[in-house]
Amino acid sequence: MPATARVAGRGEPYRGHEGLRTYLADVARVWQELRSEPVEVIEVEDVVVCTGRVYAWGVGRVIDAPAGWVWRLRNGKLVEGRVYENQREALAAAGLGEERGPS
């Protein structure tokens, strides 16, 4: 669940095409600015792990925090994307463990 979901009061992950539309509407509603800044991208077979930082402000909230994203592909198409609170969690979720260093 991305930070946007928590701020927007969502209890469930965004799913499918409609979920992506809902996510983008939530972003527009709760943030004046939302910026993801990737630092590293790792591709292993059908999994892409991206680590970096996320910056957001709006609705009396500010986020400046590490983040990790894991994207799973099937036949060249995105089938799942998850947001993690740091590099370590994202790497572990992708099965890459601690060998890449601390977040």
PAZAPA-4460 file (N, C-alpha, C; in steps of 0.05 Angstrom, whole numbers, plus 32768, in hexadecimal, padded with zeros to 4 digits):
% residues 103
    n_x    n_y    n_z   ca_x   ca_y   ca_z    c_x    c_y    c_z   seq   type   mol
   8011   7FE8   8000   8000   8000   8000   8012   8019   8000     1      M     A
   8010   8029   7FEC   8020   8042   7FEC   8016   8055   8001     2      P     A
   8027   8068   8008   8020   807C   801C   8006   808A   8015     3      A     A
   8002   808E   7FFB   7FEA   809C   7FF2   7FD1   808D   7FFB     4      T     A
   7FD2   8072   7FFB   7FBB   8062   8003   7FB5   8067   8021     5      A     A
   7FCA   8068   8031   7FC5   806D   804E   7FB9   8089   8052     6      R     A
   7FC5   809D   8045   7FBB   80B9   8049   7F9E   80BB   803E     7      V     A
   7F98   80AD   8029   7F7D   80AE   801D   7F69   809D   802C     8      A     A
   7F73   808D   8040   7F61   807D   804F   7F58   8063   8042     9      G     A
   7F69   8059   8030   7F62   8040   8022   7F6A   8029   8033    10      R     A
   7F59   8014   8034   7F5F   7FFC   8043   7F68   7FE6   8032    11      G     A
   7F65   7FE9   8018   7F6C   7FD4   8005   7F80   7FDE   7FF0    12      E     A
   7F91   7FCD   7FE5   7FA3   7FD5   7FD0   7F94   7FDE   7FB7    13      P     A
   7FA1   7FEE   7FA7   7F96   7FF6   7F8D   7F99   7FDE   7F7A    14      Y     A
   7F84   7FD6   7F6C   7F86   7FBF   7F5A   7F7B   7FC5   7F3F    15      R     A
   7F8A   7FBC   7F2B   7F80   7FBD   7F0F   7F80   7FD9   7F04    16      G     A
   7F74   7FDC   7EEC   7F73   7FF6   7EDF   7F64   800A   7EEF    17      H     A
   7F4D   8001   7EFA   7F3D   8014   7F0B   7F4D   801C   7F24    18      E     A
   7F5C   8009   7F2F   7F6C   8010   7F46   7F81   8025   7F40    19      G     A
   7F8D   8023   7F28   7FA1   8037   7F21   7F94   8053   7F1D    20      L     A
   7F7C   8053   7F12   7F6D   806C   7F0F   7F66   8078   7F2B    21      R     A
   7F5E   8066   7F3D   7F58   806F   7F59   7F71   807A   7F66    22      T     A
   7F87   806C   7F63   7FA1   8075   7F6F   7FA8   8091   7F65    23      Y     A
   7FA6   8095   7F4B   7FAD   80AF   7F3F   7F9A   80C5   7F49    24      L     A
   7F81   80BE   7F4D   7F6D   80D1   7F58   7F74   80D8   7F75    25      A     A
   7F7C   80C3   7F84   7F84   80C7   7FA0   7F9D   80D9   7FA2    26      D     A
   7FB0   80D4   7F90   7FC9   80E5   7F90   7FC1   8102   7F8B    27      V     A
   7FB0   8107   7F78   7FA8   8122   7F72   7F99   812F   7F89    28      A     A
   7F8A   811F   7F98   7F7A   8129   7FAE   7F8A   812F   7FC7    29      R     A
   7F9E   811E   7FCE   7FAC   8121   7FE8   7FC7   812E   7FE6    30      V     A
   7FD3   8130   7FCF   7FEE   813C   7FCD   7FEE   8154   7FBA    31      W     A
   7FFC   8168   7FC3   8002   817E   7FB1   8019   8176   7F9E    32      Q     A
   802B   8166   7FA9   8042   815C   7F99   8049   8140   7FA3    33      E     A
   804E   812E   7F91   8057   8113   7F97   806D   810D   7F83    34      L     A
   8085   8107   7F8E   809C   8102   7F7C   80AB   80E9   7F86    35      R     A
   80AE   80D6   7F75   80BF   80BE   7F7A   80DA   80C2   7F6D    36      S     A
   80EF   80BE   7F7C   810A   80C2   7F70   8119   80A7   7F72    37      E     A
   8119   8098   7F5D   8127   807F   7F5D   8146   8083   7F5D    38      P     A
   8154   8072   7F6B   8171   8074   7F6D   817D   805B   7F5F    39      V     A
   8171   8044   7F64   817C   802B   7F59   8165   801A   7F4E    40      E     A
   816A   800E   7F37   8157   7FFB   7F2B   8165   7FE1   7F27    41      V     A
   8159   7FCB   7F30   8164   7FB0   7F2E   8150   7F9F   7F1F    42      I     A
   8158   7F92   7F0A   8146   7F80   7EFB   8150   7F64   7EFE    43      E     A
   813E   7F52   7F07   8144   7F36   7F0A   812D   7F26   7EFE    44      V     A
   8131   7F1B   7EE7   811D   7F0C   7ED9   8104   7F1D   7ED5    45      E     A
   80ED   7F16   7EE1   80D4   7F25   7EDD   80CE   7F38   7EF4    46      D     A
   80E3   7F3F   7F03   80DF   7F51   7F1A   80F2   7F69   7F17    47      V     A
   80E7   7F81   7F1C   80F6   7F99   7F1C   80F3   7FA6   7F38    48      V     A
   810A   7FAB   7F44   810B   7FB8   7F5E   8117   7FD4   7F5A    49      V     A
   8109   7FE8   7F64   8113   8003   7F63   8114   800E   7F80    50      C     A
   812B   801A   7F86   812D   8026   7FA1   8135   8043   7F9E    51      T     A
   812C   8053   7FB2   8132   806F   7FB1   8123   807D   7FC8    52      G     A
   8118   8095   7FC1   8109   80A5   7FD5   80EF   80AE   7FC9    53      R     A
   80DD   80B4   7FDB   80C3   80C0   7FD3   80C0   80DA   7FE3    54      V     A
   80B7   80EF   7FD4   80B2   8109   7FE0   8095   8110   7FDA    55      Y     A
   8086   8119   7FEE   806B   8121   7FEA   8063   8136   7FFE    56      A     A
   8052   8148   7FF6   8047   815B   8009   802A   8163   8001    57      W     A
   801A   8168   8015   7FFF   8170   8010   7FED   8167   8027    58      G     A
   7FD6   8173   802A   7FC2   816D   803E   7FD0   816C   805A    59      V     A
   7FE1   817F   8060   7FEE   8180   807A   8002   816A   807F    60      G     A
   800C   815C   806B   801F   8146   806E   8037   814B   805C    61      R     A
   804E   8141   8066   8066   8141   8056   8073   8126   8058    62      V     A
   807C   811B   8042   808B   8102   8042   80A5   8107   8034    63      I     A
   80BA   80FF   8041   80D5   80FE   8035   80E2   80E5   8040    64      D     A
   80E0   80CF   8032   80E7   80B5   803D   80F3   80A3   8028    65      A     A
   8102   808F   8031   810C   807A   801F   80F4   806A   8015    66      P     A
   80F7   805E   7FFE   80E1   804D   7FF4   80ED   8038   7FE2    67      A     A
   80DE   8023   7FDE   80E5   800E   7FCB   80CC   8006   7FBC    68      G     A
   80CF   7FFE   7FA3   80B9   7FF5   7F93   80C1   7FDB   7F86    69      W     A
   80AF   7FC8   7F86   80B3   7FAE   7F78   809E   7FAB   7F63    70      V     A
   80A6   7FA7   7F4A   8094   7FA4   7F34   8098   7F87   7F29    71      W     A
   8082   7F79   7F26   8083   7F5E   7F1A   8076   7F5F   7EFF    72      R     A
   8083   7F52   7EEC   807A   7F52   7ED0   8073   7F35   7EC8    73      L     A
   8061   7F33   7EB5   805B   7F19   7EA8   8057   7F1F   7E8B    74      R     A
   8066   7F12   7E7A   8065   7F16   7E5D   8068   7F33   7E56    75      N     A
   807A   7F40   7E64   8080   7F5C   7E5E   806C   7F70   7E68    76      G     A
   8058   7F67   7E77   8043   7F79   7E82   8044   7F7A   7EA0    77      K     A
   803F   7F91   7EAB   803E   7F95   7EC8   8026   7F86   7ED4    78      L     A
   802B   7F75   7EE7   8015   7F66   7EF4   8013   7F6D   7F12    79      V     A
   8028   7F78   7F1D   8027   7F80   7F3A   803C   7F95   7F3F    80      E     A
   8035   7FA8   7F4F   8048   7FBC   7F59   8043   7FC1   7F77    81      G     A
   8058   7FC1   7F86   8055   7FC6   7FA3   8069   7FDA   7FAC    82      R     A
   8060   7FEA   7FC0   8071   7FFF   7FCC   807A   7FF5   7FE7    83      V     A
   8094   7FFA   7FED   809F   7FF2   8007   80AC   800B   8014    84      Y     A
   80AE   800A   802F   80B7   8021   803E   80D5   8025   803C    85      E     A
   80E4   8012   8032   8101   8015   802F   810D   8001   801C    86      N     A
   8126   8005   8016   8134   7FF4   8003   8135   7FD7   800D    87      Q     A
   813A   7FD3   8027   813D   7FB8   8032   8123   7FA8   802D    88      R     A
   810C   7FB4   8033   80F3   7FA6   8030   80EE   7F9F   8013    89      E     A
   80F4   7FB1   8001   80EF   7FAC   7FE4   8101   7F96   7FDA    90      A     A
   811B   7F96   7FE2   812D   7F81   7FD9   8125   7F66   7FE4    91      L     A
   811D   7F66   7FFE   8114   7F4C   800A   80FB   7F42   7FFC    92      A     A
   80E8   7F53   7FF5   80D0   7F4B   7FE7   80D6   7F3F   7FCC    93      A     A
   80EB   7F49   7FBF   80F3   7F3F   7FA5   8106   7F27   7FA7    94      A     A
   810C   7F1E   7FBF   811D   7F07   7FC3   813B   7F0D   7FC0    95      G     A
   8142   7F27   7FC2   815E   7F2F   7FBF   816D   7F32   7FD9    96      L     A
   815E   7F32   7FEF   816A   7F32   800A   817D   7F49   8010    97      G     A
   818E   7F45   8023   819F   7F59   802E   81BA   7F5E   801E    98      E     A
   81BF   7F4D   800A   81D9   7F4F   7FFE   81DF   7F69   7FF0    99      E     A
   81CB   7F7A   7FEC   81CF   7F94   7FDE   81D5   7FAA   7FF2   100      R     A
   81D4   7FA5   800C   81DB   7FB9   8020   81C3   7FC5   802E   101      G     A
   81C8   7FD5   8042   81B2   7FE1   8052   81A5   7FF8   8043   102      P     A
   818C   7FFD   804C   817E   8014   803F   8182   802D   804F   103      S     A
***
